[in-house]
Amino acid sequence: MGAGGRMSAPSSVKKTETEALRRAPHEKPPFTIGDLKKAIPAHCFEKSLVTSFRYLIQDLLMAYALYYVATNYIDQYLPYPINYLGWAAYIAVQGCVLTGAWVVGHECDHDAFSNYNWINDLVGLVVHSSLLVPYFSWKISHRRHHANTQSLENDEVYVPRFKSNIRNYYKILNNPPGRVLVWLITLLIGFPIYLMFNVSGHKYERWTSHYDPHSPLYTERERKQIIVSDLAILAVIYGLYNLVLAKGFVWVFCVYGGPLLVVNGWFTLITILNHTHPSVPYYDSTEWDWLRGALCTVDRDYGILNKVFHNVCNAHVCHHIFSMIPHYHGLEATEAMKPVLGDYYQYDGTPILKAMYREMKECIYVEKDEGETKGVYWYKKDI
């Protein structure tokens, strides 16, 4: 399959929910990163600048088409209050399309967009900043997450709680209405408050923010990049401010703000579900190593949205092992690795809404099994 080729879907037999919930192997795998790389066709590691731009332009053209239709036809042809349904549909669909553009920008974080670092950073800066994400700030912390996945001491985000850290309000919200409320709040503001206040991130000794050049997230050498990210965000905010003055807040929210909330919600959901599952362990420093951590990610199935999101959800295991592989080769590389991975490959095809509720119920904190002496921790739910 040449550059830009797509496989339609993983061909493996779907696991039942019981099989998907069976604990993943946590011992050192019998294969190496070299074994996995040999199993993948060499062309999967090739990056095509033309193909990458094709996907980005495709997403941007679709976003523009939706914008054009919404601003020229919804209020003109749909009577009140049906026009509200039109805008709601636009916000939902545009949010999905822009999530796809977000994913292409995310390729730049890993230098998977092209072989040219300056192009990767330029495209990533423009795409991420347009969606109010500080590009270099996110790039640095996200790469640290990839370098320390599932490490209790060093992972940069998705850091689980211990039972001793469970606060009373978790017990109050540990019921069906409470779980739905927590999900709604998480999807609405989870990503912005992580960027601003490091909520759910690695704990540092002082206040931490992706917007602070002197944050403990960054080294002295990286501080200029954080300033560039901040200036780009300020430029976009200034542009939005002028747009509000010209068009009004409601227009800007409907056209841009609403879809942005959807993008943040999808991104938060995707990343949580790829890293939160009853079957995968966390490791402390006595057991953790990079490959075992990378294997503790879970591929999910979002149906037709898999293609809209450029397979970031259903080829996430591959992405964590070989983040330099472009998204358009992710499924092929995944299929090639499966015979080597065996039981170490984690996939759960549970419908997403059901998985959301189950993970919120089952994955409350981590602890060792009773009598376990190794540094292997599993999700538990009894509080």
Secondary structure as GFF3:
##gff-version 3
##sequence-region A 1 383
A	DSSP	alpha_helix	17	21	.	.	.	ID=ss1
A	DSSP	alpha_helix	33	39	.	.	.	ID=ss2
A	DSSP	three_ten_helix	42	45	.	.	.	ID=ss3
A	DSSP	alpha_helix	49	69	.	.	.	ID=ss4
A	DSSP	pi_helix	70	74	.	.	.	ID=ss5
A	DSSP	alpha_helix	75	77	.	.	.	ID=ss6
A	DSSP	alpha_helix	82	109	.	.	.	ID=ss7
A	DSSP	alpha_helix	117	130	.	.	.	ID=ss8
A	DSSP	alpha_helix	135	147	.	.	.	ID=ss9
A	DSSP	three_ten_helix	163	165	.	.	.	ID=ss10
A	DSSP	alpha_helix	168	172	.	.	.	ID=ss11
A	DSSP	alpha_helix	176	197	.	.	.	ID=ss12
A	DSSP	three_ten_helix	220	222	.	.	.	ID=ss13
A	DSSP	alpha_helix	223	247	.	.	.	ID=ss14
A	DSSP	alpha_helix	249	252	.	.	.	ID=ss15
A	DSSP	pi_helix	253	257	.	.	.	ID=ss16
A	DSSP	alpha_helix	258	275	.	.	.	ID=ss17
A	DSSP	beta_strand	282	283	.	.	.	ID=ss18
A	DSSP	alpha_helix	290	294	.	.	.	ID=ss19
A	DSSP	beta_strand	299	300	.	.	.	ID=ss20
A	DSSP	alpha_helix	305	308	.	.	.	ID=ss21
A	DSSP	alpha_helix	316	321	.	.	.	ID=ss22
A	DSSP	three_ten_helix	327	329	.	.	.	ID=ss23
A	DSSP	alpha_helix	330	341	.	.	.	ID=ss24
A	DSSP	three_ten_helix	342	344	.	.	.	ID=ss25
A	DSSP	beta_strand	347	348	.	.	.	ID=ss26
A	DSSP	alpha_helix	352	362	.	.	.	ID=ss27
A	DSSP	beta_strand	365	367	.	.	.	ID=ss28
A	DSSP	beta_strand	376	380	.	.	.	ID=ss29
###
